[in-house]
Amino acid sequence: MATLKNGILNGFSGKIGAVVGYQVGDNFFIRSLPKARKNFTEKERINQAKFKLVQNYLHPFADVLKVGFRNYYTKTGGFRAALAFTRKEALKGDDDTFYIDPTVLKISGGLLEQAINPQVVFSEDLEVLISWHTTGINSKNEADQLMLLIYDSENMNALTKVFNGAFRKDGSLKVKLKDNMQGVKLDIYIGFVAADRSAQSDSQYLGTFEV
């Protein structure tokens, strides 16, 4: 939709049909809309498919990545940084067959200390207990909070904890799986974020599990 400026005899801003009106200072200009490309090279189609795979794979846990990649990997950080990291580091294979390697994927990155000796235990009622050692942790890091991702990549079904996970000093976190996470392969990742949200740890991949 276009907006008229001072009557029909003057300029307009916005789009009308195949043209766009815009103003620079006191002058008004129009230009035609760019034509959408329909023909792409084979290499361009492959790159588009790879980007789409990465974007779709990460989207279900974007809430974790926005925190975990804050000021990390790129100047802007956040979800776009996670996209860039995953595209460059975790996307494996060739142009015919490509996939995300869960062992390389990160949910966070930074200089905070990682969890010491993290462990995962499943119970029969679909609860997951994640634990880590607390002996020897620095007092200034006791209030760091755990970030968690439990991910069914085949169905793109994620269970996440951001800012409502356990503190580093707690040494454990218990979560209830979703009902539709039974009988599927789950990849589990953890990381820490500082209490003042100024820093994160490199995330840790705890493995693939089938409940």
Phi and psi restraints in degrees (value plus and minus 20) as a CYANA .aco file:
   2 ALA   PHI    -123.1   -83.1
   2 ALA   PSI     138.7   178.7
   3 THR   PHI    -140.8  -100.8
   3 THR   PSI     104.4   144.4
   4 LEU   PHI     -95.3   -55.3
   4 LEU   PSI     121.8   161.8
   5 LYS   PHI    -130.4   -90.4
   5 LYS   PSI      90.1   130.1
   6 ASN   PHI      39.7    79.7
   6 ASN   PSI      23.5    63.5
   7 GLY   PHI      77.6   117.6
   7 GLY   PSI     149.0   189.0
   8 ILE   PHI     -91.4   -51.4
   8 ILE   PSI     -42.4    -2.4
   9 LEU   PHI    -101.7   -61.7
   9 LEU   PSI     -30.4     9.6
  10 ASN   PHI    -119.4   -79.4
  10 ASN   PSI    -189.8  -149.8
  11 GLY   PHI     -97.0   -57.0
  11 GLY   PSI     154.9   194.9
  12 PHE   PHI    -159.1  -119.1
  12 PHE   PSI     138.1   178.1
  13 SER   PHI    -142.1  -102.1
  13 SER   PSI     124.7   164.7
  14 GLY   PHI      93.8   133.8
  14 GLY   PSI    -186.7  -146.7
  15 LYS   PHI    -133.5   -93.5
  15 LYS   PSI     113.8   153.8
  16 ILE   PHI    -149.9  -109.9
  16 ILE   PSI      92.3   132.3
  17 GLY   PHI      40.2    80.2
  17 GLY   PSI    -140.4  -100.4
  18 ALA   PHI    -119.6   -79.6
  18 ALA   PSI      -7.3    32.7
  19 VAL   PHI    -145.6  -105.6
  19 VAL   PSI     136.4   176.4
  20 VAL   PHI    -144.6  -104.6
  20 VAL   PSI     111.6   151.6
  21 GLY   PHI    -122.1   -82.1
  21 GLY   PSI     121.2   161.2
  22 TYR   PHI    -170.2  -130.2
  22 TYR   PSI     139.7   179.7
  23 GLN   PHI    -137.0   -97.0
  23 GLN   PSI     115.8   155.8
  24 VAL   PHI    -146.3  -106.3
  24 VAL   PSI      88.1   128.1
  25 GLY   PHI      44.8    84.8
  25 GLY   PSI    -145.8  -105.8
  26 ASP   PHI    -113.8   -73.8
  26 ASP   PSI     -18.4    21.6
  27 ASN   PHI    -125.1   -85.1
  27 ASN   PSI     126.4   166.4
  28 PHE   PHI    -133.4   -93.4
  28 PHE   PSI     123.2   163.2
  29 PHE   PHI    -155.1  -115.1
  29 PHE   PSI     137.6   177.6
  30 ILE   PHI    -149.7  -109.7
  30 ILE   PSI     131.8   171.8
  31 ARG   PHI    -168.4  -128.4
  31 ARG   PSI     136.4   176.4
  32 SER   PHI     -99.4   -59.4
  32 SER   PSI     131.8   171.8
  33 LEU   PHI     -89.7   -49.7
  33 LEU   PSI     121.6   161.6
  34 PRO   PHI     -87.3   -47.3
  34 PRO   PSI     124.1   164.1
  35 LYS   PHI    -101.0   -61.0
  35 LYS   PSI     114.2   154.2
  36 ALA   PHI     -89.1   -49.1
  36 ALA   PSI     116.5   156.5
  37 ARG   PHI     -92.3   -52.3
  37 ARG   PSI     118.4   158.4
  38 LYS   PHI    -132.5   -92.5
  38 LYS   PSI     -44.4    -4.4
  39 ASN   PHI    -129.1   -89.1
  39 ASN   PSI      99.1   139.1
  40 PHE   PHI    -138.6   -98.6
  40 PHE   PSI     130.8   170.8
  41 THR   PHI     -92.5   -52.5
  41 THR   PSI     144.3   184.3
  42 GLU   PHI     -79.9   -39.9
  42 GLU   PSI     -60.2   -20.2
  43 LYS   PHI     -83.6   -43.6
  43 LYS   PSI     -60.7   -20.7
  44 GLU   PHI     -85.2   -45.2
  44 GLU   PSI     -60.5   -20.5
  45 ARG   PHI     -84.7   -44.7
  45 ARG   PSI     -58.8   -18.8
  46 ILE   PHI     -85.5   -45.5
  46 ILE   PSI     -64.4   -24.4
  47 ASN   PHI     -82.7   -42.7
  47 ASN   PSI     -58.2   -18.2
  48 GLN   PHI     -84.6   -44.6
  48 GLN   PSI     -60.9   -20.9
  49 ALA   PHI     -86.2   -46.2
  49 ALA   PSI     -58.7   -18.7
  50 LYS   PHI     -86.0   -46.0
  50 LYS   PSI     -64.7   -24.7
  51 PHE   PHI     -82.6   -42.6
  51 PHE   PSI     -61.2   -21.2
  52 LYS   PHI     -83.6   -43.6
  52 LYS   PSI     -60.6   -20.6
  53 LEU   PHI     -80.4   -40.4
  53 LEU   PSI     -67.7   -27.7
  54 VAL   PHI     -82.5   -42.5
  54 VAL   PSI     -65.5   -25.5
  55 GLN   PHI     -82.9   -42.9
  55 GLN   PSI     -65.7   -25.7
  56 ASN   PHI     -86.5   -46.5
  56 ASN   PSI     -56.3   -16.3
  57 TYR   PHI     -85.6   -45.6
  57 TYR   PSI     -61.0   -21.0
  58 LEU   PHI    -105.0   -65.0
  58 LEU   PSI     -44.4    -4.4
  59 HIS   PHI     -75.6   -35.6
  59 HIS   PSI     -59.9   -19.9
  60 PRO   PHI     -82.9   -42.9
  60 PRO   PSI     -39.7     0.3
  61 PHE   PHI    -145.0  -105.0
  61 PHE   PSI      18.0    58.0
  62 ALA   PHI     -82.2   -42.2
  62 ALA   PSI     -49.3    -9.3
  63 ASP   PHI     -81.4   -41.4
  63 ASP   PSI     -59.6   -19.6
  64 VAL   PHI     -89.2   -49.2
  64 VAL   PSI     -64.4   -24.4
  65 LEU   PHI     -85.8   -45.8
  65 LEU   PSI     -54.5   -14.5
  66 LYS   PHI     -81.4   -41.4
  66 LYS   PSI     -53.7   -13.7
  67 VAL   PHI    -104.6   -64.6
  67 VAL   PSI     -67.2   -27.2
  68 GLY   PHI     -86.2   -46.2
  68 GLY   PSI     -47.5    -7.5
  69 PHE   PHI    -125.7   -85.7
  69 PHE   PSI      -0.3    39.7
  70 ARG   PHI     -83.9   -43.9
  70 ARG   PSI     105.4   145.4
  71 ASN   PHI      34.7    74.7
  71 ASN   PSI      13.1    53.1
  72 TYR   PHI    -150.5  -110.5
  72 TYR   PSI     120.2   160.2
  73 TYR   PHI      56.3    96.3
  73 TYR   PSI     -61.8   -21.8
  74 THR   PHI    -149.1  -109.1
  74 THR   PSI     150.3   190.3
  75 LYS   PHI     -82.5   -42.5
  75 LYS   PSI     -57.2   -17.2
  76 THR   PHI    -106.4   -66.4
  76 THR   PSI     -47.4    -7.4
  77 GLY   PHI      45.2    85.2
  77 GLY   PSI    -182.6  -142.6
  78 GLY   PHI      52.5    92.5
  78 GLY   PSI    -175.0  -135.0
  79 PHE   PHI     -82.3   -42.3
  79 PHE   PSI     -57.7   -17.7
  80 ARG   PHI     -84.8   -44.8
  80 ARG   PSI     -55.3   -15.3
  81 ALA   PHI     -86.0   -46.0
  81 ALA   PSI     -58.8   -18.8
  82 ALA   PHI     -83.8   -43.8
  82 ALA   PSI     -59.1   -19.1
  83 LEU   PHI     -80.3   -40.3
  83 LEU   PSI     -66.9   -26.9
  84 ALA   PHI     -84.3   -44.3
  84 ALA   PSI     -63.4   -23.4
  85 PHE   PHI     -82.9   -42.9
  85 PHE   PSI     -68.1   -28.1
  86 THR   PHI     -83.8   -43.8
  86 THR   PSI     -61.5   -21.5
  87 ARG   PHI     -82.3   -42.3
  87 ARG   PSI     -58.9   -18.9
  88 LYS   PHI    -105.6   -65.6
  88 LYS   PSI     -59.2   -19.2
  89 GLU   PHI    -124.0   -84.0
  89 GLU   PSI     -58.8   -18.8
  90 ALA   PHI    -121.1   -81.1
  90 ALA   PSI     -33.1     6.9
  91 LEU   PHI    -100.8   -60.8
  91 LEU   PSI      97.8   137.8
  92 LYS   PHI    -138.6   -98.6
  92 LYS   PSI     151.4   191.4
  93 GLY   PHI      81.0   121.0
  93 GLY   PSI    -187.4  -147.4
  94 ASP   PHI    -138.2   -98.2
  94 ASP   PSI    -190.0  -150.0
  95 ASP   PHI     -88.8   -48.8
  95 ASP   PSI     -38.6     1.4
  96 ASP   PHI    -108.5   -68.5
  96 ASP   PSI     -58.4   -18.4
  97 THR   PHI    -156.7  -116.7
  97 THR   PSI      98.1   138.1
  98 PHE   PHI    -157.2  -117.2
  98 PHE   PSI     133.0   173.0
  99 TYR   PHI    -177.8  -137.8
  99 TYR   PSI     145.3   185.3
 100 ILE   PHI    -111.4   -71.4
 100 ILE   PSI     104.8   144.8
 101 ASP   PHI    -103.4   -63.4
 101 ASP   PSI      91.7   131.7
 102 PRO   PHI     -85.1   -45.1
 102 PRO   PSI     -43.4    -3.4
 103 THR   PHI     -95.2   -55.2
 103 THR   PSI     -38.4     1.6
 104 VAL   PHI    -120.0   -80.0
 104 VAL   PSI     -45.5    -5.5
 105 LEU   PHI     -74.3   -34.3
 105 LEU   PSI     123.5   163.5
 106 LYS   PHI    -142.0  -102.0
 106 LYS   PSI     126.3   166.3
 107 ILE   PHI    -126.7   -86.7
 107 ILE   PSI     -28.9    11.1
 108 SER   PHI    -180.9  -140.9
 108 SER   PSI     142.8   182.8
 109 GLY   PHI    -174.4  -134.4
 109 GLY   PSI     123.4   163.4
 110 GLY   PHI     141.3   181.3
 110 GLY   PSI    -185.6  -145.6
 111 LEU   PHI    -122.7   -82.7
 111 LEU   PSI     -24.3    15.7
 112 LEU   PHI     -83.4   -43.4
 112 LEU   PSI     132.8   172.8
 113 GLU   PHI     -85.4   -45.4
 113 GLU   PSI     120.9   160.9
 114 GLN   PHI     -97.7   -57.7
 114 GLN   PSI     149.8   189.8
 115 ALA   PHI     -85.9   -45.9
 115 ALA   PSI     120.9   160.9
 116 ILE   PHI    -109.9   -69.9
 116 ILE   PSI     100.8   140.8
 117 ASN   PHI      30.2    70.2
 117 ASN   PSI      37.8    77.8
 118 PRO   PHI     -88.2   -48.2
 118 PRO   PSI     125.1   165.1
 119 GLN   PHI    -154.0  -114.0
 119 GLN   PSI     133.6   173.6
 120 VAL   PHI    -147.5  -107.5
 120 VAL   PSI     110.9   150.9
 121 VAL   PHI    -152.9  -112.9
 121 VAL   PSI     111.4   151.4
 122 PHE   PHI    -123.1   -83.1
 122 PHE   PSI     123.5   163.5
 123 SER   PHI    -128.4   -88.4
 123 SER   PSI     147.4   187.4
 124 GLU   PHI     -90.6   -50.6
 124 GLU   PSI     -37.6     2.4
 125 ASP   PHI    -117.8   -77.8
 125 ASP   PSI       9.2    49.2
 126 LEU   PHI      44.1    84.1
 126 LEU   PSI      12.9    52.9
 127 GLU   PHI    -124.0   -84.0
 127 GLU   PSI     125.9   165.9
 128 VAL   PHI    -139.7   -99.7
 128 VAL   PSI     107.2   147.2
 129 LEU   PHI    -127.9   -87.9
 129 LEU   PSI      98.7   138.7
 130 ILE   PHI    -129.8   -89.8
 130 ILE   PSI     106.3   146.3
 131 SER   PHI    -151.4  -111.4
 131 SER   PSI     141.2   181.2
 132 TRP   PHI    -175.5  -135.5
 132 TRP   PSI     139.6   179.6
 133 HIS   PHI     -95.8   -55.8
 133 HIS   PSI     123.2   163.2
 134 THR   PHI    -133.5   -93.5
 134 THR   PSI     -27.7    12.3
 135 THR   PHI     -88.4   -48.4
 135 THR   PSI     113.6   153.6
 136 GLY   PHI      63.5   103.5
 136 GLY   PSI     -15.7    24.3
 137 ILE   PHI     -94.7   -54.7
 137 ILE   PSI     126.8   166.8
 138 ASN   PHI     -88.4   -48.4
 138 ASN   PSI     116.7   156.7
 139 SER   PHI     -80.1   -40.1
 139 SER   PSI     -50.3   -10.3
 140 LYS   PHI     -92.4   -52.4
 140 LYS   PSI     -34.0     6.0
 141 ASN   PHI    -124.0   -84.0
 141 ASN   PSI     -16.9    23.1
 142 GLU   PHI     -80.8   -40.8
 142 GLU   PSI     -51.6   -11.6
 143 ALA   PHI    -111.1   -71.1
 143 ALA   PSI     -16.6    23.4
 144 ASP   PHI     -75.8   -35.8
 144 ASP   PSI     122.5   162.5
 145 GLN   PHI    -128.0   -88.0
 145 GLN   PSI     123.7   163.7
 146 LEU   PHI     -97.8   -57.8
 146 LEU   PSI     114.6   154.6
 147 MET   PHI    -124.1   -84.1
 147 MET   PSI     119.6   159.6
 148 LEU   PHI    -153.4  -113.4
 148 LEU   PSI     119.4   159.4
 149 LEU   PHI    -152.9  -112.9
 149 LEU   PSI     103.6   143.6
 150 ILE   PHI    -135.8   -95.8
 150 ILE   PSI      97.8   137.8
 151 TYR   PHI    -149.7  -109.7
 151 TYR   PSI     104.8   144.8
 152 ASP   PHI    -114.7   -74.7
 152 ASP   PSI      73.0   113.0
 153 SER   PHI     -89.3   -49.3
 153 SER   PSI     -49.3    -9.3
 154 GLU   PHI     -83.8   -43.8
 154 GLU   PSI     -60.3   -20.3
 155 ASN   PHI    -123.2   -83.2
 155 ASN   PSI     -16.8    23.2
 156 MET   PHI      31.3    71.3
 156 MET   PSI      31.9    71.9
 157 ASN   PHI    -136.6   -96.6
 157 ASN   PSI      97.0   137.0
 158 ALA   PHI    -138.2   -98.2
 158 ALA   PSI     121.5   161.5
 159 LEU   PHI    -136.1   -96.1
 159 LEU   PSI     101.7   141.7
 160 THR   PHI    -148.4  -108.4
 160 THR   PSI     134.8   174.8
 161 LYS   PHI    -152.7  -112.7
 161 LYS   PSI     100.6   140.6
 162 VAL   PHI    -155.4  -115.4
 162 VAL   PSI     100.2   140.2
 163 PHE   PHI      47.6    87.6
 163 PHE   PSI     -19.1    20.9
 164 ASN   PHI    -148.5  -108.5
 164 ASN   PSI       3.0    43.0
 165 GLY   PHI    -110.0   -70.0
 165 GLY   PSI    -197.8  -157.8
 166 ALA   PHI     -94.1   -54.1
 166 ALA   PSI     142.1   182.1
 167 PHE   PHI    -103.8   -63.8
 167 PHE   PSI     136.5   176.5
 168 ARG   PHI     -76.2   -36.2
 168 ARG   PSI     -59.2   -19.2
 169 LYS   PHI     -87.8   -47.8
 169 LYS   PSI     -38.4     1.6
 170 ASP   PHI     -90.9   -50.9
 170 ASP   PSI     -55.4   -15.4
 171 GLY   PHI      60.6   100.6
 171 GLY   PSI     -22.1    17.9
 172 SER   PHI    -184.1  -144.1
 172 SER   PSI     139.9   179.9
 173 LEU   PHI    -166.2  -126.2
 173 LEU   PSI     110.2   150.2
 174 LYS   PHI    -133.6   -93.6
 174 LYS   PSI     111.1   151.1
 175 VAL   PHI    -152.6  -112.6
 175 VAL   PSI     132.4   172.4
 176 LYS   PHI    -117.4   -77.4
 176 LYS   PSI     106.6   146.6
 177 LEU   PHI     -90.8   -50.8
 177 LEU   PSI     136.2   176.2
 178 LYS   PHI     -89.5   -49.5
 178 LYS   PSI     131.1   171.1
 179 ASP   PHI     -78.3   -38.3
 179 ASP   PSI     -54.2   -14.2
 180 ASN   PHI    -104.8   -64.8
 180 ASN   PSI      -7.0    33.0
 181 MET   PHI    -120.8   -80.8
 181 MET   PSI      -7.7    32.3
 182 GLN   PHI    -111.6   -71.6
 182 GLN   PSI     116.4   156.4
 183 GLY   PHI      58.4    98.4
 183 GLY   PSI      -3.0    37.0
 184 VAL   PHI    -146.0  -106.0
 184 VAL   PSI     145.1   185.1
 185 LYS   PHI    -104.1   -64.1
 185 LYS   PSI     110.1   150.1
 186 LEU   PHI    -140.3  -100.3
 186 LEU   PSI     109.2   149.2
 187 ASP   PHI    -118.1   -78.1
 187 ASP   PSI     114.2   154.2
 188 ILE   PHI    -140.0  -100.0
 188 ILE   PSI     112.2   152.2
 189 TYR   PHI    -152.4  -112.4
 189 TYR   PSI     126.4   166.4
 190 ILE   PHI    -154.8  -114.8
 190 ILE   PSI     139.2   179.2
 191 GLY   PHI    -179.8  -139.8
 191 GLY   PSI     148.4   188.4
 192 PHE   PHI    -138.2   -98.2
 192 PHE   PSI     126.8   166.8
 193 VAL   PHI    -144.5  -104.5
 193 VAL   PSI     118.8   158.8
 194 ALA   PHI     -84.2   -44.2
 194 ALA   PSI     134.5   174.5
 195 ALA   PHI     -79.3   -39.3
 195 ALA   PSI     -54.6   -14.6
 196 ASP   PHI    -112.2   -72.2
 196 ASP   PSI     -11.3    28.7
 197 ARG   PHI      44.3    84.3
 197 ARG   PSI       2.1    42.1
 198 SER   PHI    -110.2   -70.2
 198 SER   PSI     -32.8     7.2
 199 ALA   PHI    -176.6  -136.6
 199 ALA   PSI     139.8   179.8
 200 GLN   PHI    -153.5  -113.5
 200 GLN   PSI     146.8   186.8
 201 SER   PHI    -118.4   -78.4
 201 SER   PSI     141.5   181.5
 202 ASP   PHI     -84.3   -44.3
 202 ASP   PSI     113.6   153.6
 203 SER   PHI     -89.9   -49.9
 203 SER   PSI     141.7   181.7
 204 GLN   PHI    -142.5  -102.5
 204 GLN   PSI     111.2   151.2
 205 TYR   PHI    -109.7   -69.7
 205 TYR   PSI      98.8   138.8
 206 LEU   PHI    -113.9   -73.9
 206 LEU   PSI     -24.4    15.6
 207 GLY   PHI     100.3   140.3
 207 GLY   PSI     157.3   197.3
 208 THR   PHI    -125.9   -85.9
 208 THR   PSI     112.6   152.6
 209 PHE   PHI    -152.2  -112.2
 209 PHE   PSI     130.2   170.2
 210 GLU   PHI    -143.8  -103.8
 210 GLU   PSI     100.2   140.2
